[in-house]
Amino acid sequence: GAGVSQTPSNKVTEKGKYVELRCDPISGHTALYWYRQSLGQGPEFLIYFQGTSAADDSGLPNDRFFAVRPEGSVSTLKIQRTERGDSAVYLCASSLEGSSGETQYFGPGTRLLVL
Amino acid sequence: AQSVSQHNHHVILSEAASLELGCNYSYGGTVNLFWYVQYPGQHLQLLLKYFSGDPLVKGIKGFEAEFIKSKFSFNLRKPSVQWSDTAEYFCAASDPTAGSYQLTFGKGTKLSVIP
């Protein structure tokens, strides 16, 4: 079956612009996670959705970052007033229920470059 | 704060050599542990995971890992590596008592296998 997909695969923008990154999870997965991976680092947690609700947004670095999942499937990560430090690979993962020990399946990521 | 440490940044081995990649975590209580692999040009995929039971966990492609609670370690092993094992390996942990089961990743270890 289809895995997690993310669009676009690459995004180049200018400092101060607004960007949207999209994640399409595995069909039927209720749990969805966003992570950010900077160069030379492991992925860092941003936000977790259970269904339509953002159950844990403790990883969002500041209020320029926001994410939605209005129908409990596709999610969009939104970044306002982008800064050069936002350049990273943004990863999306989904899991069936969001329960302990469950495997998270990752997408290919969106590589964001802020000039 | 919870953290995961991978002490080897880059490991270079010849084919048929044995592999052990170190991973230590700093969680105080129970913990779920994972090893993910990222092959060149591909997305993160699960190698193996531990959440309870037998501390020796076997995964795909001949990999195994041992959970040693007293040492806060979850080292990855393979008795004989192949060129196709060239990839980046990430250790990750999650708190099974938390609501979101977000993963905390180490910085990764790049493995290069020389034919």
Contacts between the chains, C-beta under 8 A, distances in Angstrom:
chain1	res1	chain2	res2	distance
A	3	B	43	7.8
A	4	B	43	7.9
A	31	B	101	8.0
A	33	B	100	7.9
A	33	B	102	6.6
A	33	B	103	7.7
A	35	B	103	7.6
A	35	B	105	8.0
A	40	B	107	6.8
A	41	B	107	5.6
A	41	B	108	7.7
A	42	B	4	7.6
A	42	B	90	5.3
A	42	B	92	7.4
A	42	B	105	3.1
A	42	B	106	5.3
A	42	B	107	5.2
A	42	B	108	5.3
A	43	B	44	7.5
A	43	B	90	7.5
A	43	B	103	7.3
A	43	B	105	5.0
A	44	B	105	7.3
A	45	B	102	4.1
A	45	B	103	6.7
A	45	B	104	7.1
A	48	B	100	4.0
A	48	B	101	7.9
A	48	B	102	5.9
A	55	B	99	6.2
A	55	B	100	5.8
A	56	B	99	6.3
A	56	B	100	3.7
A	56	B	102	6.6
A	59	B	102	7.1
A	91	B	43	8.0
A	91	B	44	7.2
A	93	B	44	8.0
A	98	B	100	7.3
A	98	B	101	6.4
A	99	B	101	7.1
A	100	B	32	6.3
A	100	B	51	6.6
A	100	B	94	7.6
A	100	B	96	3.9
A	100	B	101	5.8
A	101	B	32	4.9
A	101	B	49	6.7
A	101	B	51	3.3
A	101	B	52	7.5
A	101	B	94	8.0
A	101	B	96	6.6
A	101	B	101	7.9
A	102	B	101	6.9
A	103	B	46	5.2
A	103	B	49	6.7
A	104	B	46	7.9
A	104	B	103	6.4
A	105	B	46	7.9
A	106	B	36	7.7
A	106	B	43	5.1
A	106	B	44	4.1
A	106	B	45	7.2
A	107	B	43	6.1
A	108	B	42	7.8
A	108	B	43	4.5
A	109	B	43	6.8
